[in-house]
């Protein structure tokens, strides 16, 4: 038990370090907002799309490691980490093809990293007034994290009920990383199909079941818009033009995911081979709260106006409902279980878990 507790804390410490790095990069998103809500929404959606898609994929992983259902009163407690692999196509995007509005220009290669892209700065984006005379804002596109995978740890408990049915709950308490935080919860149900099929229900070691699960992930990332360009370009001090401070910015991401699968497994005394086929449905939304300085032209002078609060609310596209194919292996030593599996999808997922199980 002491060893298992050490592993648990190691996983949580690793996760905290990972998200500390990731959220540190996300702080750069603040500069994008000076392009106004329309353009900012286009850029932010493309930049953070791998982040939203990855967590949608992660949330559908780690639910099961066998098709066998607990007997009444049986239970398992499992710690797992699922990591979605971001495809190359989603590690960068082209600023000239996302539909930016107004008079803008891109200095350098218009292909810029997403949050999962290379840890190097993108091109410089310049936004001018409608006459193309005055520069409203100018900044360098943010770096990527250089990490093409996004892990999501969770702890879940499965309990056997009547009629060969099992209820599973998963939960990650609110974890804080400086000005950022995340949390997760979910509920699932597994029901034996083998018991209802004549002939199959007599097969030893083979199990067949249906599983459905719902998970919700939320995160809050503190942003810090550093309007250095405004200090250089405006007179007087731009902060004096604002009726509201812009030190209360944050980004809320909510990801909801549902999956339904037919599971099959061969449960031998020490080793289990398992797999599932089904679908997953994911939706993600991102809300930017707080005040942001938005530049506009007043006569021949650039001034800052107060932004609405919330500044924007984005529903991520390109997620939706997807097919899902999964295969894995589990080892059991007394009551200790270790499992590994792989899910084949556009965002493929690798899952590893450690648990205790009493049938």
N, C-alpha and C positions, 0 to 999 in steps of 0.2 A: 504493500500500500504506500509506503514511503517513497518507493521508486516511482510509482504512478503519480503521486503528488508532485514530485520533482519534475516529471515530464510535463504535467499540466501547467505548472508555473513557467517552465521553459517556453512552452508554446505561447502562453499569454505575453511573456516578455518579448519574444520574437515578433508577435503581432503588433505590440505597442511600438517597437522600433520601426517596423515596416510602415505603419500608418503615420508615425511621426514624420518619416521621410516623404510619404505620399502627400499628406496634408500640407507639409511645408511647400511643396511644389504648387499645390492648389491655391495657395495664397497669392500667387502671381496672377490669378484670374481677375483680380480687381482692376488691373489696368485695361482689360478688354471692355469694361463697362463704360468707359469714357466715350465709346463710339455711339452711345445711345441705345435704348432698349431693343430696337429692331435689329441692328447689326450685332449688338452684343449677344442677343439670343442665338443668332446664327453661328457665331464663333464659339460661344460657350458650349452649345450643343455638340458641335463637331469635336471640340477639344476634350470634352468629358464623356463622349459616347462610349469609349471602351470601359470607363469606370462603371457606368450604369449597366452596360451589357454584361460585364464580368460578374457583378454581384447578382444579377438576375440568374446567370448560369450557376454560380456558387450555391445559391439558395435552393436549387433543385438537387444538389448533390448531398451525399452523406446520410440520406434518410434510412437506408437499409443495408444489410450485409448478408441477408438470407431471405428466402421466400417462406421459411418455416415460421409459424406463428407461436408465440408464447402460450403455454398452458395457463389456465386460470390462476392468477397470482404470481406467475413467473414475471421476471423483469430483466432489463439490461440498462446499464448506465454507460454511455459512450461519449468520449471526446473525439471529435473528428475535425480535420482541416481540409476544405475543398479549395482548389486553386484553378481558376479559369485561365486558359491560355489565349492571349489576344492574337488574332491572325495578323499577318503583315499588312494587309490592306487597311487595317484600322489603327496603324501606328503613326499615320500622317494624313493630312488633308490639304487640299489646294484652296487657298484663299480666293482665287479668281473664279471658282466654280460653285461657291456656296450661296451666291445671290446677294452679296453685299450691296447696300443702297448708298447713293450720294457720290460725291467726288472723293474718291480714295485712290491711293497708289500704293504699290508694294515694292519696297527696295530689296532686291535680292530674289532668291528662289522662292516662288509663291507657295511651295510645299513646306508645311510647317508641322512640327511634332504634335501629336495628341498627348494626353497625359501618360499613355503607355509607350510613347515614342522615345527617341534618343534624348539623352540628357545634354542637349545643346540648344542654344537659342534659335528661334526661327527668324524670319525676315522682319524688317521694320515696316509697320503699317502707318500710313499718314492719311488723316481725314481732313478735308478742307471744306470751306463753306460752299454754298451752291454756285458762287461766281468763280470758284477755284482760285481765289486770291489769298485768303487767310487760312492758316493752319489751325484747325480746331483742336486737334490732339495728335500726338505722335508717340509711338512706343514700339518696343521690340516684343514680338510674340513670345509667350512663355516657353520654357524648356519642357521636355517630357521628363518622366522619372527615370527612364532607362530600364524600367522593369516591365517585361511583357507578360506578367501574370499577376493576378490579384487574389490573395488567399482570404478565406473567411472561416474562422474557427467557430465551433459551436459545441455545446454540451446538450445531449438529449437523453430522455428517459422513455423507455418503452415498457408497457404493462399489459399483461395478458388479461383479457376479459372473457365473457361467455361466448359460446357459438364460434370458437376458434377465431376470435377477433382481437386485435391488439391496438392499443392507443399509444401514440408517441407524441411527446412534447419536446421542443428544443428551445433553448434560451441562452442568450449571452447578455449579462447585465451591462449597464451603461459603462463604457470604458472611455476615459478622458485622456486626451493627448494635448496638453497645453490649452489652447482655446478651441479645440475640436473634440468631438465625441462620436461614439457609435453604439448601437444596441440592436438586438435581434430577438425575435420570438417566432414560434411556428407550432402547428399542430397537424398530426397525420393519423391515418387509420389504415391498418392492414387486415385483410380478411382472407381466410383460406378458401380457395376455389377447389382444391383437391377433394375436399369432403363432399362436394356436390356432384362429382363426375364418377360414375360407375367404372370400375376397372382401374382407373388412375389412383383412386383413393387407397387401393391395396398395394401400390408399388412402394417398396422400401426405399428409404433415403431420398426419394424424389418428392419435391414440394412445389406447389403452384398456388399463387395468391394474387390478389389485387391490392394495390396501394395507391392512396391519394394523400397529398400533403400541401399545406399552405404555409408560407413563410413571409414575414415582413421585416425588412431591414431599414433602419433610419440612421442618418449621420448628420452632424452639424459641424460645419467647418468655418472657423473664424477667418474672415478676409481682412486684408489691409491694403486699401487703395492708396498708393503713394503718388500724389499728383505732382511729381517733380516738374513735368512739362509746364504745368500751370504756373508754378512759381517762377519759372524762367520766362514765360511768355506774357504774363499778365501783370498789370500794375493798376491798382494797388494789390496788396496781398490778397490772393483769391479766397482765402478763408473768410475774409471780411464780407465777401459777396454772398455767402451762404447764410440762410436763416436757420439751418439745422446743421449740427456737427456731422461729420462723416467718419466717425470712429466706432460705429455700432453695426458694422456690416457682418453678415454671416450667410452661409449657403446651406440650405437644408435639402438633403437628398432622401427620397423615400422610394424603396423598391419593393413591389409586391409580386410574389411568384407562386404559381400553382402548378402541380405536376400530378399526372395519373399514369400508372404503369401496370402492366402484367408482369409478374415476377416468377422466375423459375430458379430452383437451386437443387444441387445434389449435396445433401448434408451427411457427410461421412463422420466417423467418430472424432477425427482430429482436424480435418480439412473440409472446407465447403467451397464449392464453385457456384457462383450465382450470377444472374443477369436480369435485365429488365428492358422492356420495349414499351414506349408510350409517347406522351407529348408533354411539353411544358408551356405555360403561358406567363409572360412577364410584362409588367408595366412599371414605368419609372417616371418620377416627376422631380423637378428641381426648382426650388424657390429661393430667390435672392432677396433678403430682407435688409433694411437699413437705408441710409441716405447716401447718395452717390452724386458727385459733382458732374453735371452734364454741360459741356460747352455749347454756346450758341453765339451767333453774331448779332450784336445790337448796334446798328449803324456801321461804323468802321471799327468797333471795339468788340473783342471777344469777352463775354461774361459767362459766369457759371450760374446755372439754374438748379433749383432743388429737384431731385428725382422723386417720383411717386414711391410709396412704400406699401407693399413689396415692389421692388424694381422690375422683376420679371418672374414668370412661372412657366417652365418649359416641360412639355410632355415629350419624352424621347421617342423618336420614330425608329423604325427598323428593328424593333424588339419582338413584340407580338407572340404568336403561338408557333412553336417549332417542334419537329419530331425529336425523339430522344432514344438513344441506344446505349446500353450500359452493360459492362461485364466486370467481374471482380473475383477475388479469392479471399477467404478468411481462414485463419488458423486459430484453433482453440486449445488452450492448455489449462486443464481444470476449469476454473470459472473465468480465466483471462482470455480475451479475444483480441486479435490484431487483424485488420482487414485493409485491403488496397483495391481500388477499382478505377476504371477509366470510362468516361462518357464521351462518345463520339458525337460531335455537333459542330456548328460554325464556331462557337466558343467551346472547345473541348475542355473537359474538367478532369483533373486528377484528384482523387480523394484518398486519404489515409486516416485510420482511426484506431483507437485503443479503448477497450471497455471491459466490463465485467458482466457476465450473463448467467442468470439462474432460470432454467426452464421450468 
